[in-house]
Amino acid sequence: MKMVAQSGLFFRMVTAALFPGQGSQQAGMGRDLIAQSSLVRQLYQTADDILDMPITRICCNGGAHALRDTAVQQPALFVTSMARWQMWQQTGNVVHYMAGHSMGQLTALTAAGSLTFEDGLRLAYQRGRIMQATGEKRPGSMAAILKLPLETVQDICQQVRRLDGQVVTVGNDNCPGQTVISGDTAAVQHAAALAKKQRGRALVLPISIASHSALMAAATVPFHDLLTALPIAQPHVPVIGNLTAAPMTTPAAIRYELKYILTRRVRWTQSMRWLIENGVEQMVEIGPGKVLAGLLKRIDPTVKRRTYTPSSDHAYR
């Protein structure tokens, strides 16, 4: 049965919460949230204290340059998405599934109770720091390939690897017609040129880290050590993994997912299709921006898509 939620903003349907990753950060993304809620102000202050980093100032007053570094982007996005999640919970609405895109998996797992806020925040910071350090030692590139099927992009990457002997692979299967490739800079550029010859578009991303490729292999060792030492609980609601495009049901499965997604593909299209096939009627993006809602429109335009924006008309104490 579909019922109007107490807040009047959302319907009670089978709902999935989606948490974004890098690329969704925005200058000033915490300013309105902090102005509306003392609980949110405390959340940001806690993050400042835990990391000894001015997350509050960066998220409220820092420009785009302040969010440039991976080691800053990831914890800043984590805190901002968790702030929105905290405000969502005040509306009386519920979710039945969760998923997070890349780094957003840490937010989803924290919202689902697998990680404490403190541990999730530290993981987000350490993940960004380790990936940034790995990228400095083994620089690479990423590029978005548009208007071509996934299979065509995979074939292009295979051809370039065979010809150049360098790393280039599909890093993100975001939606039909949008694939992100990752690897050695020369190989990514070669693959982008071949994609254009096949009437695709190629946009080199402003990043020097080859996420979700073999170039991140060195990052898995220290990150694995962090995961092993961390208490991880079974989530209260199913959280869909990027690696398997299926629920992560045990702490061991969560540790495996978080470790190996650093070097392997984000299967976002398959993750969204799993949710749809399992009865999800509505997906709500909880975080800054509308990136995931846009991807979902390309995956299945019939599914209800919402971006949760806290309203100043409601009291969040």
C-alpha positions in Angstrom: 0.0 0.0 0.0 1.3 3.5 -0.9 0.8 6.0 1.9 1.8 9.6 2.2 4.7 10.1 4.6 4.4 12.3 7.6 6.5 15.0 6.1 4.3 15.2 3.0 7.4 15.1 0.8 7.7 11.5 -0.1 5.4 8.5 -0.6 5.9 5.3 1.3 7.1 3.1 -1.5 9.8 0.4 -1.6 12.6 2.9 -1.6 16.4 2.8 -2.0 18.7 5.6 -0.8 21.6 6.4 -3.1 24.8 8.1 -1.8 27.1 9.8 -4.3 30.9 9.6 -4.5 33.6 11.9 -5.9 32.4 14.2 -8.6 29.4 15.3 -6.6 31.2 17.8 -4.3 30.1 21.4 -4.6 31.5 24.6 -3.1 29.4 25.6 -0.1 27.7 22.3 0.1 27.3 22.3 3.9 26.2 25.9 4.4 22.4 25.5 4.1 22.4 22.3 6.1 24.3 23.8 9.1 22.0 26.9 9.0 18.9 24.6 9.4 20.0 22.1 12.1 21.9 22.1 15.3 22.4 18.4 15.0 24.1 18.9 11.7 26.3 21.6 13.2 27.4 19.1 15.8 28.0 16.5 13.2 30.4 18.8 11.3 32.1 19.9 14.5 32.6 16.2 15.4 34.2 15.7 12.0 36.5 18.7 12.6 37.6 17.3 16.0 38.1 13.7 14.8 40.2 14.5 11.7 41.8 17.7 13.1 40.7 19.3 9.8 38.4 22.3 9.2 35.8 20.2 7.4 33.1 22.7 8.4 34.9 25.7 6.9 35.8 23.7 3.8 32.2 22.6 3.2 30.7 26.0 4.0 33.1 28.6 2.8 35.8 26.8 0.8 35.8 27.3 -3.0 36.2 24.5 -5.5 40.0 24.6 -5.0 39.5 23.6 -1.3 37.8 20.4 -2.5 40.4 19.6 -5.1 42.5 17.0 -3.2 41.1 13.5 -2.9 42.1 13.3 0.8 39.8 16.3 1.4 37.0 15.5 -1.1 36.2 12.1 0.3 35.7 13.0 4.0 33.9 16.2 3.0 31.5 14.3 0.9 31.0 11.7 3.6 30.1 14.3 6.2 27.8 16.2 3.9 25.9 13.1 2.8 25.6 11.9 6.4 24.3 15.3 7.4 21.6 15.0 4.7 20.9 11.4 5.9 20.5 12.6 9.4 17.9 15.2 8.3 16.1 12.7 6.1 15.6 10.5 9.1 13.8 13.4 10.8 11.1 13.3 8.1 9.7 9.9 9.1 10.5 8.4 5.8 12.2 5.0 5.6 14.4 3.2 3.1 14.5 -0.5 2.3 17.8 -0.7 0.4 20.9 1.4 0.1 23.7 1.8 -2.4 26.7 4.2 -2.7 28.8 5.0 -5.8 32.4 4.2 -5.1 33.4 6.2 -2.0 29.6 6.6 -1.4 29.6 3.0 -0.2 31.2 4.1 3.0 28.3 6.5 3.5 25.7 3.8 2.7 27.3 1.4 5.1 27.4 4.0 7.9 23.8 5.0 7.3 22.9 1.2 7.4 24.7 0.8 10.8 27.6 -1.3 9.6 30.1 1.4 10.6 29.9 4.0 13.3 30.1 7.6 12.1 33.6 8.0 13.5 34.9 4.9 11.8 33.2 5.7 8.5 34.7 9.2 8.6 38.2 7.9 9.4 37.9 5.4 6.6 36.8 8.0 4.1 39.8 10.2 5.1 42.3 7.4 5.0 40.9 6.0 1.7 41.4 9.4 0.1 44.8 9.9 1.6 46.0 6.4 0.5 44.6 6.8 -3.0 46.2 10.2 -3.4 49.6 8.9 -2.3 49.3 5.9 -4.6 48.4 8.2 -7.5 51.4 10.4 -6.9 53.7 7.4 -7.1 51.8 5.9 -10.1 50.0 8.7 -11.9 47.2 8.0 -14.3 44.1 9.4 -15.9 40.4 8.8 -16.2 38.1 9.7 -19.1 34.3 9.6 -19.6 33.3 7.9 -22.8 29.9 8.9 -24.0 27.5 7.6 -26.7 29.1 4.2 -27.0 27.9 0.8 -25.6 29.9 -0.7 -22.7 30.9 -3.6 -25.0 32.4 -1.3 -27.5 34.4 0.6 -24.8 35.6 -2.8 -23.4 36.8 -3.8 -26.9 38.7 -0.5 -27.3 40.4 -0.9 -23.9 41.5 -4.4 -24.9 42.8 -3.2 -28.2 44.9 -0.5 -26.6 46.3 -2.8 -24.0 47.4 -5.2 -26.7 49.0 -2.5 -28.8 50.5 -0.3 -26.1 51.1 -2.8 -23.3 49.8 -0.3 -20.8 46.9 -0.3 -18.3 43.5 1.0 -19.5 40.2 -0.5 -18.3 36.6 0.3 -17.6 36.6 1.9 -14.2 32.9 2.8 -14.0 29.9 1.4 -15.8 27.7 4.3 -14.8 24.7 4.0 -17.2 24.1 3.1 -20.8 26.1 5.5 -22.9 28.4 6.7 -20.1 31.4 4.6 -19.2 34.5 5.9 -17.4 37.9 4.4 -18.4 41.0 4.5 -16.1 44.7 3.7 -16.4 48.0 5.0 -17.7 47.6 8.5 -19.2 48.9 7.6 -22.7 46.7 4.5 -22.9 43.6 6.5 -21.7 44.4 9.1 -24.4 44.8 6.5 -27.0 41.5 4.8 -26.0 39.7 8.2 -26.0 41.0 8.9 -29.6 39.7 5.5 -30.7 36.3 6.1 -29.1 36.0 9.4 -31.0 36.7 7.6 -34.3 33.8 5.3 -33.5 31.6 8.4 -33.1 31.7 8.5 -29.4 32.6 11.5 -27.2 35.5 11.4 -24.8 36.0 13.8 -21.9 39.3 13.6 -20.0 38.5 14.1 -16.3 40.5 16.6 -14.2 42.1 14.0 -12.0 45.6 12.4 -11.8 44.5 9.3 -10.0 43.5 6.2 -12.0 40.7 4.9 -9.6 39.2 1.5 -10.1 42.2 0.2 -12.1 45.4 -1.8 -11.5 47.3 1.4 -10.9 45.6 1.5 -7.5 46.9 -2.0 -6.5 49.4 -0.6 -4.0 46.5 1.2 -2.1 44.8 -2.1 -1.3 47.4 -3.2 1.2 47.3 -0.4 3.7 43.5 0.0 3.2 43.1 -3.8 3.9 45.0 -3.4 7.1 42.6 -0.6 8.2 39.6 -2.7 7.3 40.9 -5.7 9.2 41.3 -3.7 12.4 37.9 -2.2 12.2 34.7 -3.5 13.7 32.1 -4.0 11.0 28.5 -5.0 11.7 25.9 -6.6 9.5 23.8 -3.7 7.9 20.3 -3.1 9.1 19.1 -2.9 5.5 20.6 -4.5 2.4 23.5 -2.4 0.9 24.2 -3.2 -2.7 27.9 -3.5 -3.5 29.6 -1.9 -6.5 31.8 -5.0 -7.1 29.1 -7.7 -7.1 26.0 -5.6 -7.8 24.3 -7.6 -5.0 23.8 -7.2 -1.3 26.8 -7.3 1.0 25.4 -9.5 3.7 28.4 -10.2 6.0 31.3 -8.2 7.5 33.7 -10.4 5.5 31.9 -9.5 2.3 32.0 -5.8 3.1 35.7 -5.9 3.8 36.3 -7.7 0.5 34.2 -5.2 -1.4 35.8 -2.1 0.1 39.3 -3.5 -0.6 39.0 -4.7 -4.1 36.7 -1.9 -5.5 39.8 0.3 -5.4 41.2 -1.7 -8.4 38.0 -3.0 -10.0 35.0 -1.7 -11.9 32.0 0.1 -10.3 29.1 -1.9 -11.7 26.5 0.9 -11.1 24.2 0.0 -14.0 23.9 -3.6 -12.7 23.5 -2.4 -9.1 20.5 -0.2 -10.1 19.0 -3.0 -12.2 19.3 -5.4 -9.2 17.3 -2.9 -7.1 14.6 -2.5 -9.8 14.3 -6.2 -10.3 13.9 -6.7 -6.6 10.9 -4.4 -6.3 12.3 -0.9 -5.6 9.8 1.7 -6.8 11.6 4.8 -5.9 15.3 5.9 -5.5 16.3 9.0 -3.5 19.7 10.5 -3.9 21.0 11.7 -0.5 24.0 13.9 -0.9 25.1 17.0 -2.8 24.2 17.2 -6.5 22.0 15.2 -8.8 24.6 12.9 -10.5 23.0 9.6 -9.5 19.5 10.7 -10.3 20.7 11.6 -13.8 22.4 8.2 -14.2 19.2 6.4 -13.1 17.2 8.3 -15.7 19.4 6.7 -18.4 19.3 3.3 -16.8 15.5 3.1 -16.4 13.4 6.3 -16.9 10.3 4.6 -15.5 11.7 4.4 -12.0 10.8 7.4 -9.7 13.9 9.5 -9.0 14.2 12.1 -6.3 17.0 14.2 -5.0 16.5 14.9 -1.3 16.9 18.6 -0.4 16.2 19.5 3.2 13.6 22.2 3.4 13.9 25.2 5.7 10.1 24.9 6.3 10.8 21.9 8.5 12.4 21.9 11.9 15.5 19.7 12.4 16.6 20.1 15.9 
